[in-house]
Amino acid sequence: MKIHHLNCGSFCPLSHPIVNRAIPELDRLNLVCHCLLIESPQGLILVDTGLGLEDIRNQERLISNFIFNKIAKPKLDLEETAFMQILRLGFNPKDVRHIIVSHFDADHIGGINDFPEATVHVLKEEWEAALHPKDAREKARYKGLRWKNNNKIKTYETIGDDWNGFCKVQNLEDIDPSIYFIALPGHTRGHAGVYIENKKNLFFTGDAYLLESQVLSEKYPVPLKLYEKITHVHLDQAYATLAKLRDVKSNNPELDMFSSHDRELFIKMMDLK
Ligand SMILES: [Zn+2]
């Protein structure tokens, strides 16, 4: 399988010069939206979509989301959308057969509408959260309904803890069994990573952590702890997930494990390709 690493949305969160001078860690927080395009025997598979064409053309969609727009400060460049990058790679966007979704935050699913022929694969808890948000936080998160479209949705139950203490969800419909979900709850109810067994195994961890420093040590900059408090729906669950991911990383130092938004990890993966 050939795997392409795509940045489908650049962000410059909290990029106020005074704030950045006071907290130097923030100055380095130029983020990406790391997505994968997999050339598989079953056709093209996207892992997350990043921002979509409509997010760029109709920026009202994002402006209505105050936290996302003011704090994440998306660059909103049409050329960064998965759709445009897939064209530039010489593929037809209609050949994207599947989209595997880590979770339903705007910056991860904005492009679903650009691939109406694709089946969307998501953990059942995440689908339930998006359809029936329980509290104000979930309601704010899933509003906008940008994922309400005609795509076929395939949901999966999470049962057991058969993979390093995490639940592994394999045999996704019409997808090679070497590509599977690892449930990583906390950021959202049904947040998941995606594991790909290939010549070199890849573990995409979505928003379970923002920067690699969080998974390398329990000591990481205070602004990242603040980010966790703002963005994780279930903080205790997110910390438990992060602790287990630290074990996975320390027990498998060679594993290519990367989050959605860490620019350094994105550049590293591009270089390894
Ligand atoms: Zn995100």
Residues whose N, C-alpha, C, O or C-beta is under 5 A from the ligand:
A	BS01	ZN	D107 D207
